[in-house]
Amino acid sequence: MNEDAVLPAGIAWAIIGGFSILWIWVGWWLGRKNDTLDDYMLAGRKVGMGFAVATAMATWVTSNTTMTAPQLAYQLGIWGMVGYSLGAVGLLLFAPLARRIREMMPEGYTSGDFIRLRYGNTAWRVFLVISFFYSLGWLISLGMAGGLLINALSGIPYAYGMTVIVVVCTLYTVFGGLKAVIGTDFVQTILILVGVIILAVLVINQVGFDAIHDSMQAKRPELLNLLLPASIMFLFNNLFFGVGEIFHSNVWWSRAFAFAPGVGFRAYALAGLFWLPIPIVAGLIAFAAPALGINVPSPDMVAPLVAGKLFGLTGAILVFVVVFAALASSLDSVLAATSDLIVKDLYKGHFRKDASQAELRKAAVWIILGLGALTWALSVPKMATLGSLLHFTGAFVASTIWPIAVGLLYRRGSGALATAAMVLGTASGLYAYFAIGFYVAALVSAAVSMLVMLLAFTGEPTFDWATLRGARQKGHGENS
Amino acid sequence: MIIRTVIILAYFLMPISAAFADDLMVADNGLSAGYATLAWPDAAGETFLLEREADSGWTAVYDGPDHATTLSGLHNGTYRFRLSADDGMPGDVLEITVAHHPLSRAWMFFGIGAVMFAGLLGLLAAGTRRPVPASGEDATR
């Protein structure tokens, strides 16, 4: 039980219950006209600009933005906070790639499709391992964040809060597919933006920059040090972690396929710009903790603890709604996109090559349910803090940046080279994680991967772009 | 396969415990970055007093019912802590040493990141400048 909880458990359960009913109803309502596999997995491939910007932004505003950004500010100081906001670079750089993906693979389904067609089966399988590991890490961090948030604000035991959030998100994703995910993302984006702006104004008005600065100077001086070595190392690490997450993950590829033609570039660029200030605002909240004399038992709980202490019941409700929306908008997206990857790349790609559309549609539902159950099971033991869990996956995803960028834009680079880049990048990133710290894992992984992929430019351009159009449908929506 | 994955995941994600003093331990070790979470999960009692040794003697860092506290923004140096429960006798002293990475190492990683970022921007700018090749087109890039 958390002794600093300010939100009565009854109110917390009422909010959870209200939003759970809303999300599940929206999921059912949006999903009731899903007829084909395209409808279920890719929202009919005609998502317009408003929904596209909202879903890209809401998905990227995760529990990691609202809870890990303050954690990193609390641990690594000013550059920790600023470095986290560089995660926006991933969205901005993906904007031109999203346009290219939509044009080159108009009937593609997953990021795995691209790797398989571009680099062959070995690279595809290595990529799938990386992608599943990352997705699992992200899902666990979201489940954990839900439990931690509810516990920090209301004192409800971690396991109960985590269970409710995982179950609700799994249910409405099952009912509505990607349409439900994007529809709920739109509502959640509005809640997140309004809530974060109100919180920022309240923090500045009630504590003030001078009080925050003076308290940090006295109690935690290194957090103000612009030459804090670990945070200098962290800056580009977080940038490349974000780029790796977005470049490789099917969460972003599935949206590139789902957005209507001509929408992807502007949607990702606008989402990146809107996202940029959110970690700064969230991080600022953590800096108020020393001035308020708040004990922080676990650094990933700092934001809800400060908001609860500072703003009392109203603030606690506000933070609860914002983070609950951020959690749900990401958890559903990762569930849907990972299920797509398993359905298309594992189930159909490896085991049931002749599966019909109806069979794949049914498999997608069971896979989402299975992923939800696995997320729950792995979130129960609370194996690490959110920050360390998240950045552990950075060693994996950053190794995919260069194979994907080179593969999408150039005809050079073989499957063997891409495989070597991902394997060696991941291995060296993991070494750096344990030998130096979490704040260099993604950077080292990306650097080694880049060195390997540079060899691509010593060879002849051999890839035929027409191969990518092999990701097209037969009559019933399956990949050929 | 799934069980093996879970075991590997659990192994790698186990929090690093660097030091123990009775019930007092380092639960999250970021000493090369100036932070650490000190925890006493198994200590018995209603309220706990965590103290740090200073020039003037032992000073309170935390006094309350929680079983952990996170310290951050620490300068280089050795810090000594002790824990007591319910106004009882303090336990053994836990000593931790903060040693930030050298700045030369930090700038080296920063430089690698900056060069790589410039390279990625260049790659994307050059690669996306040309239109998407039509089906079957034998682009020369």
Interface residues (C-beta under 8 A of the other chain):
Chain A: E3 D4 Y74 Q75 L76 G77 L93 P96 L97 R100 E103 M104 F133 L136 M216 K219 R220 P221 E222 L223 L224 L227 L228 P229 A230 S231 I232 M233 L235 F236 N237 L239 F240 V243 N295 V296 P297 S298 P299 V302 L374 L378 P381 M383 A384 T385 S388 L389 F392 I401 A405 V406 L408 L409 Y410 R411 R412 I436 G437 Y439 V440 L443 A446 A447 M450 P461 D464 W465 A466 R469
Chain B: I2 T5 V6 L9 A10 F12 L13 M14 P15 D28 G30 S32 A33 G34 Y35 T37 A39 Y62 G64 P65 D66 H67 A68 T69 T70 S72 G73 L74 H75 H100 H101 P102 L103 R105 A106 W107 F109 F110 I112 G113 A114 M116 F117 G119 L120 L121 L123 L124 A126 G127 T128 V132 P133 S135 G136 E137 D138 A139 T140 R141
